[in-house]
Amino acid sequence: MKNKKILLVLALVAVFGFIGWQVTSALFTDTETTDNSTFTAGTLDMNVDGNNGVQFDNIVVSNIGVDGTVSGGKTWTINNSGSVPGELSFKVLNVNNYDNGCNEPEAKVDTTCGTPGLGEGELGNAISTTVKVGNTQVVSSTLATANQAQYATQWDASDTVVIPAGGSVTVTMDWATDPTAYGNEIQSDSLDFDIQFDLTQVLPS
């Protein structure tokens, strides 16, 4: 009986010893790990004349017709203060032409005469504009309400404007009226519109 116990103990020791050898023995190994792997998104941040996150200044032209013509222009500096390049786009939105009623001379040639007469004004037809990137003209249109889509259409059809990270471009809108292009129909008329710049990340080819 005693011999059987001894044999059982020896058998258990042999089993556990074999299991221990299987756990502790292995082929040669080596482990290498990276240190602080990270992903960081780039930035694309546009400002117009230093205005970032707020509306930039408006164009205000009044009393058109005093000297028979009016012309002028406005230049904006578009900055990309981000870390990736972006493609610039330009559009004119929400063009509204108002009639603002008619005095006696206007009433002879204008039958709308609403007050404010949204969409009834003729002033936008008499104002020709061009848009330039640097010194290159890319858009030519009047400010008639029906023509507002022309700004984006012509811009998109021109050469792509890419602003590199930390770079800038200038965009200029010039306007002028031709005294032979209008008459009493624009008296007291007015118009308003919005200008929008967009900067979209450029993906590598």
C-alpha positions as CSV (number, residue, x, y, z in Angstrom):
1,M,0.0,0.0,0.0
2,K,2.8,2.3,0.9
3,N,4.6,1.6,-2.4
4,K,1.5,2.4,-4.3
5,K,1.2,5.8,-2.7
6,I,4.9,6.5,-3.5
7,L,4.3,5.5,-7.1
8,L,1.2,7.8,-7.3
9,V,3.1,10.7,-5.9
10,L,6.0,10.2,-8.4
11,A,3.5,9.9,-11.2
12,L,1.8,13.2,-10.3
13,V,5.2,14.9,-10.0
14,A,6.1,13.7,-13.4
15,V,2.8,14.9,-14.9
16,F,3.1,18.4,-13.4
17,G,6.7,18.6,-14.2
18,F,6.0,17.8,-17.9
19,I,3.2,20.5,-17.9
20,G,5.6,23.0,-16.4
21,W,8.2,22.3,-19.0
22,Q,5.7,22.8,-21.8
23,V,4.6,26.2,-20.3
24,T,8.1,27.6,-19.7
25,S,9.9,26.3,-22.8
26,A,9.6,28.1,-26.1
27,L,11.4,29.0,-29.3
28,F,13.5,32.2,-29.3
29,T,11.4,35.4,-29.3
30,D,11.9,39.1,-29.5
31,T,9.4,41.9,-29.1
32,E,9.6,45.5,-30.4
33,T,6.9,48.2,-29.8
34,T,6.3,51.7,-31.2
35,D,6.3,54.6,-28.9
36,N,3.3,56.9,-28.8
37,S,1.8,56.4,-32.3
38,T,-0.5,59.3,-33.1
39,F,-2.9,60.5,-35.8
40,T,-3.4,64.3,-36.1
41,A,-5.8,65.9,-38.5
42,G,-4.6,68.9,-40.5
43,T,-6.5,72.2,-40.6
44,L,-8.2,74.3,-43.2
45,D,-9.0,77.8,-42.0
46,M,-9.9,80.7,-44.3
47,N,-10.2,84.3,-43.3
48,V,-11.1,87.3,-45.5
49,D,-9.1,90.5,-44.8
50,G,-8.4,89.1,-41.4
51,N,-12.0,88.5,-40.5
52,N,-12.3,84.9,-39.3
53,G,-15.7,83.5,-38.2
54,V,-17.5,86.8,-38.8
55,Q,-19.0,88.5,-41.8
56,F,-16.6,90.6,-43.8
57,D,-17.4,94.1,-44.8
58,N,-20.2,95.0,-47.2
59,I,-20.2,96.9,-50.5
60,V,-22.3,100.0,-50.2
61,V,-22.9,102.2,-53.3
62,S,-25.6,104.9,-53.1
63,N,-27.0,107.8,-55.2
64,I,-26.1,106.2,-58.5
65,G,-26.7,108.5,-61.4
66,V,-25.5,111.8,-59.9
67,D,-22.7,112.2,-62.5
68,G,-24.2,109.9,-65.1
69,T,-22.0,106.9,-64.3
70,V,-20.6,105.1,-61.3
71,S,-17.6,102.8,-61.1
72,G,-15.5,101.3,-58.3
73,G,-14.1,98.1,-56.9
74,K,-13.4,96.2,-53.8
75,T,-10.4,93.9,-53.2
76,W,-10.3,91.1,-50.7
77,T,-7.3,89.2,-49.4
78,I,-8.2,85.6,-48.9
79,N,-5.8,83.8,-46.4
80,N,-5.4,80.1,-45.8
81,S,-4.1,80.0,-42.2
82,G,-4.5,76.2,-42.0
83,S,-2.0,73.5,-42.6
84,V,-3.4,71.9,-45.8
85,P,-4.0,73.5,-49.2
86,G,-7.5,74.5,-50.3
87,E,-9.4,75.2,-53.5
88,L,-11.1,78.6,-53.5
89,S,-14.6,79.2,-54.9
90,F,-16.6,82.3,-55.3
91,K,-20.3,83.0,-55.7
92,V,-22.9,85.7,-55.5
93,L,-26.1,84.9,-53.7
94,N,-29.4,86.4,-52.8
95,V,-29.4,89.1,-55.4
96,N,-32.6,91.2,-54.9
97,N,-33.6,94.1,-57.1
98,Y,-36.2,96.5,-55.6
99,D,-38.3,99.1,-57.4
100,N,-39.1,101.2,-54.3
101,G,-42.1,102.8,-56.0
102,C,-42.0,105.2,-58.9
103,N,-41.9,109.0,-59.2
104,E,-43.6,110.6,-62.2
105,P,-40.7,110.3,-64.6
106,E,-40.1,106.6,-63.8
107,A,-43.8,105.8,-64.0
108,K,-43.8,106.8,-67.6
109,V,-41.4,104.0,-68.5
110,D,-41.8,101.5,-65.6
111,T,-45.2,99.8,-65.1
112,T,-44.2,97.8,-62.0
113,C,-43.6,100.5,-59.3
114,G,-44.0,98.3,-56.3
115,T,-43.0,99.4,-52.8
116,P,-40.5,97.9,-52.1
117,G,-41.2,96.0,-55.3
118,L,-39.0,93.0,-54.6
119,G,-37.8,91.6,-58.0
120,E,-39.3,94.5,-59.9
121,G,-36.2,96.8,-59.9
122,E,-34.1,97.3,-63.0
123,L,-30.9,98.7,-61.3
124,G,-29.0,95.3,-61.4
125,N,-29.4,95.2,-65.2
126,A,-27.4,98.5,-65.5
127,I,-24.5,97.5,-63.3
128,S,-21.8,95.5,-65.0
129,T,-19.3,93.7,-62.8
130,T,-16.1,91.8,-63.3
131,V,-14.3,89.5,-60.8
132,K,-10.5,89.0,-60.9
133,V,-8.1,86.7,-59.2
134,G,-4.9,88.7,-58.9
135,N,-4.9,90.4,-62.3
136,T,-6.8,87.7,-64.2
137,Q,-10.4,88.3,-65.0
138,V,-12.6,85.2,-64.4
139,V,-16.1,86.5,-64.3
140,S,-18.1,89.1,-66.2
141,S,-21.8,89.7,-65.4
142,T,-24.5,92.2,-64.5
143,L,-26.2,92.2,-61.1
144,A,-29.6,91.3,-62.6
145,T,-31.3,88.8,-60.3
146,A,-31.5,86.2,-63.1
147,N,-27.7,86.4,-63.6
148,Q,-26.5,85.6,-60.1
149,A,-25.7,82.0,-61.0
150,Q,-23.2,83.2,-63.6
151,Y,-20.7,84.2,-61.0
152,A,-20.2,80.6,-59.7
153,T,-20.6,79.1,-63.2
154,Q,-17.9,81.3,-64.8
155,W,-15.6,80.9,-61.7
156,D,-15.9,77.1,-61.9
157,A,-15.1,77.1,-65.6
158,S,-11.9,79.1,-65.1
159,D,-8.5,77.8,-63.9
160,T,-8.6,76.3,-60.4
161,V,-7.5,78.6,-57.6
162,V,-5.5,76.8,-54.9
163,I,-4.3,78.6,-51.8
164,P,-1.4,76.7,-50.2
165,A,-1.2,76.3,-46.4
166,G,-0.2,79.7,-45.1
167,G,-0.7,81.3,-48.5
168,S,-3.1,84.0,-49.8
169,V,-4.7,85.4,-53.0
170,T,-6.5,88.6,-53.8
171,V,-10.0,88.7,-55.3
172,T,-11.4,91.9,-56.8
173,M,-14.9,92.8,-57.8
174,D,-15.1,95.9,-60.1
175,W,-18.4,97.5,-61.1
176,A,-19.5,100.2,-63.5
177,T,-22.6,101.6,-65.1
178,D,-22.8,102.8,-68.7
179,P,-24.9,106.0,-68.9
180,T,-26.2,104.8,-72.2
181,A,-27.5,101.6,-70.7
182,Y,-30.2,103.0,-68.4
183,G,-32.8,105.7,-68.1
184,N,-35.5,106.8,-65.7
185,E,-36.5,103.1,-65.1
186,I,-33.8,102.8,-62.4
187,Q,-34.8,106.0,-60.4
188,S,-34.9,105.1,-56.7
189,D,-34.2,101.4,-57.5
190,S,-31.9,99.5,-55.2
191,L,-30.4,96.1,-54.9
192,D,-28.7,93.9,-52.3
193,F,-26.7,90.7,-52.6
194,D,-24.3,88.4,-50.7
195,I,-20.8,87.3,-51.6
196,Q,-19.5,83.9,-50.5
197,F,-16.0,82.5,-50.5
198,D,-15.5,78.7,-49.9
199,L,-12.2,76.9,-49.3
200,T,-12.2,73.1,-49.9
201,Q,-9.3,70.8,-49.0
202,V,-7.3,69.7,-52.1
203,L,-6.6,66.0,-52.1
204,P,-3.3,64.8,-53.5
205,S,-3.5,63.3,-57.0
